[in-house]
């Protein structure tokens, strides 16, 4: 991702959090994983060219896998899964 005044084409069929500008920023930051220092540098560069809302989308997508793991490990999810299995007709 080149930083600067690139104009991104908005794709109307996609929600805001999946627009090319957001996904490009996520890819740019994630590319240096697992180097946390480099990732923080890139986050700081990206935040200068994005709005707060866009940065919220970027950061949310970067931690999405961790959130899913947390949800899967939660008691609420396990209880919900068991309840759904009990309701399923085989």
N, C-alpha and C positions, 0 to 999 in steps of 0.2 A: 504494500500500500504506500503510495507516494503521498506524503503529507503536503497539504497546501490547498489551493482553491480549485480543486477538481469538482466539476459539477456532476453529480450522480443522477442517473436517470431513475426516476421513481417508477416502480411497477405497480399500477393501480390495483392489480389483482392480489397483491400481497399485503398483509398487515404491516403496520409501521415497524414492528420489531424484526421483520424479516426482509427489510429493504436492502438493496446491494451495499449501501453505505455502511449500514450496521454490520452486515455479515463480513464485509471487507475488514472493518476494524477488529472484529472478533478474530478473524483469521490472522491478521497482522500481529495481534497481541499473543495469541495462542501459539504462533509459530516458534516462539523462543522458549516454550515450555520444555523442561521444568525449571529453567533459570528465572527465579523469582525477581531478582534485581533487574534483569533485562526487561521482564514483563512490566514491572513498575515504571521503568523508563518509557516504555512504549505507551502505557496507559496515560502517563503525563503528557506525551506528545499528542495523543489522540484527543484528550479532553480539551485541548486548545482549539480544535477545529470542529467540535461537536457541541450541541446543546446539552443541557443537563438531562433532559428527557432521553436524548439519544445515548448518552453515556449510561443512563440507567438500563437501557435495553442491552447495551454492550456488556456491562458488568453482569447483568442477569444471565445472559447467554453463556458467559464465561464460567459461571458457577452452576449452571444447569445440571450437569452430571452429578455434582455433589449433592444438590438438592434432591434429586431423584433417589440417590442412595440413602439420604436421611429419611425420606418419606417411606421407602421400602422397609427400613429398619424400625419404623415407628409402630407402636402398639395399635394405634388407630387404623393404620393400613392393614396390619395383620388381622385385626378383628373384622374389618370390612371384607377382606379377601375370604376369610372363613365364612362369613355370613353369605357372601355371594355364591360360594361353592355349595352351601347348604340349600340355597334356593334353586340351583340349577337342576333341571330335570335331565337325567341321563337316558 
